[in-house]
Amino acid sequence: MHLSKTNPYSAACASRSLIDLIGAKWTILVVGCLTQGPRRFGELAAQLEGVTPKALTQTLRQLERHGLVLRTVHPVIPPHVEYELTPLGQTLRTPVEVLLRWTDDHHEMCSAAQRTYDGDS
């Protein structure tokens, strides 16, 4: 068992903001996209069906603020901006890949449980 000096269950714990960030609606999917290498904003938006430009911008800014994503502006016209995982962000690769694999492996069982719960079996 991993012993921690933090208590993410406490609202006052500094690690809570990371739990909130990782649990945010688009974070895992954005990190998953960026594990494939640097991406431009438009590439991310196209890959993440349903994300609004505002939500994608907010997610990328929060990931950048926490040191997980690097935003690089290339000095060309029009400006070319790329996003990529930082070395710290790269440490999320394995947990995100495991979580995405888990959802792929278990979505049918969860859907069946939902139908049973809703009385639609």
N, C-alpha and C positions, 0 to 999 in steps of 0.2 A: 504494500500500500504506500502511495506517495504521501509523505508528510509535508505539510505546507505551513508556512508562517502566516499565511493570509486566511481569511474566512470569507469567501465570496457570497456566503449566505447573509452576511451582514451588509446592510445598506451603506455603512461607513467604510467598508473595505475598499482599498484602492483598486483591487483586481476586479471589482464589480463592473467597472466601466468596460473592461475587456469582454466580460461575459455578455454584457448588453450589446457591444459591438458585434461580437461573433454571432449572437442570436438575432441580430437585425435581419429584416426580410431578405435583402439582396447580398449580404456579405459573403456567405458561403459560396454562392453561385459566381460572384465576381472573383473571389480567390480561386475558385475552380477554373474559371476561364484563364486567369493569369498564370496558372501553373503550366500552361501550354506555351508561355513566352510573352514578350511585350505585345500589347494591343493598343490600337488607337481607340478613341472614344466611340467612334462610329462602328468599329468592329465589335466592341463589347455590347453596344446597344443592339446590334443585329443578332448577336449570339444569345442575348438574354431577352427572349420574347416576353413582352409585357412590361418591361421596365420603362419608366418614363425618364426623359432626360434629367428632370429634377432629381428623381430618386437615385439615378446612377451617379450624378454629380455629387450628391450628398454622401453616398456610400464611398465613392473614391476619395473625397476630401477627408472623411473620418478615418479611412484606412491609411491615408497619407499622414494625417495628424498623429496617428499612433505608431508611425514608423514601419508600417507593413507594406506600403506601396510607395514607389518612387514615380513622380511625375516629371517627365523630361520634355521641355519645349525645344524643338529644333528651329533655329533661326532661318526659316524660309518663308516665302509668301505663297499661299497662305500659311500661317503657323502650323506646324506639324507637332502634335502632342502625343506622347506615348506613355502608357502606364505599365509598370512591371512590379513584380514582387521584390522587395528588398531582401537581403539575407535573413532578416528577422521574419519577414513574410513567408519566406521559403520554408520556415519551420512549421508553417500551417499546412503545407502540402499533404503530408501523410494523414493528419487527422481529417482534413477535408475530403481527401480521396476515400478514406475508410467510411466516412459518413455518407458520401454519395453512393458508394458501393452498397452500404447497408440499406439505403432507401430503395435502390434498384432491386435488391434481393428480397425486400420485405413489403413492398407497396401493395402487392396483391393480398397478402394476409391482413394488412391494415384496412384495405378496402372492404374485405369480407367482414371484418370486425365492425366496421362502420355500418354496413348493410344490416348486420345482425342487431346492432344497437338501435338502429333506426326502424327496425321491424320490417325490413324489406327483403329478408332472406328468402 
